[in-house]
Amino acid sequence: MTQALSGAAIAAVIAACWLLGRPRPKILRSTDASAVAALNRSQMELVLPRPSEDAINAETASESTSSVALPSAADRRGRRQLLAHLERQFQQGGVQRRQALAVCSAWQHRDALPLIRRGLRDSDQQVAALAAEAMAHFRGRSSATLPMAPQLAAAKPPRNVSRTR
């Protein structure tokens, strides 16, 4: 018992010496973070010019008034063009990404599913919510169980039923 206590005491002394003897990272208290942030902002303005407010207002007004013509199910060329347009909008990000998902939600076509799935994983919460709303149309029955579709034969049980339990 005495040997165990002496060993524990020695280990505690060694750990305390090691922890106290370690060099601590020196935090520069003299650095003003607001000055660094202001410098970063000024440098970013030099690299990325801000669009004028008139251009922003005109752009949002034209986007809100313009509507996308949704192609019919038989129009393959129109579907491809719409998907390419939606893909470009989705790549731009921001408001355009939300608009692309709103069009996907209104279109309700299975060709838009890859964009909708990508929207579900998006970091923007509004985009993810729009994608979830668009995905709601595709939840539930699959297209194979529609009344017009031929009924699939019932799957046969496996030969060794004991392995399924």
HELIX and SHEET records of a PDB file:
HELIX    1   1 THR A    2  GLY A   21  1                                  20    
HELIX    2   2 ALA A   33  VAL A   47  1                                  15    
HELIX    3   3 GLU A   53  THR A   65  1                                  13    
HELIX    4   4 ARG A   76  GLN A   92  1                                  17    
HELIX    5   5 VAL A   95  TRP A  107  1                                  13    
HELIX    6   6 ARG A  110  ALA A  112  5                                   3    
HELIX    7   7 LEU A  113  LEU A  120  1                                   8    
HELIX    8   8 GLN A  125  ALA A  136  1                                  12    
HELIX    9   9 SER A  143  THR A  145  5                                   3    
HELIX   10  10 VAL A  161  THR A  164  5                                   4    
END                                                                             
